[in-house]
Amino acid sequence: MVQRDADGTGMLTAAAPVVELRLPAKGESLFLARLVAEDIAVSAEFGVDEVADLRLAVDEAVTAQALRADDGAVLECAFRCAGRVTVTVSTTSSSEFPPGPDEVGWHILRALTDSLDAWTAPAPGTDGWRLCVEFAKEPYPELRCVLLPSERETGSHAPSGRTSRRARHDFRRGSRDQAR
């Protein structure tokens, strides 16, 4: 299997550990992909919000691919973790079109991930197509806590200058509320 870089350049990526999951493209088994994504993100020490984003992105990708899959098709998920988690979801279909920007699910994936790509290739041994979606999620960079004048005086701030999860959460949403 040729591994594409998550930015869509087609360059070969460094050999990262790969976890592959193959399951029927049916709704009742798709939860397994979410569980694998969550476990990999937790093992990679992603934060709670990052794990939830990755889990939701995987759910959206496998659901979109399962809806396009032919009857009896297999959904293949490849998870690679090397500083960031890269997920490739593919299946075979008689439809030539993978998920794209004209769909709500694409915009959800774009909001939840750091890079997103989709492509189609002829499926080997069939008249159908191989539909692929690939995205990557990086951990949030460490944010420094900005001390307010009152905090400098009392010394009430997060240890080592790091923000608490609450401050990170608020910072992502543009709030000026710092760690308490």
ABEGO torsion letter per residue (X at the ends): XBBBBAAGAGBBBBBBBBBBBBBBBBAAAAAAAAAAAAAAAAAAGBBAAAAAAAAAAAAAAAAAAAAABBBGBBBBBBBBBBGBBBBBBBBBBABABBBBAABAAAAAAAAABABBBBBBBBBBGBABBBBBBBBBBBBBBBBBBBBBAAAAAAGBBBBGGBBBAAAAAAAAAGBABBBX
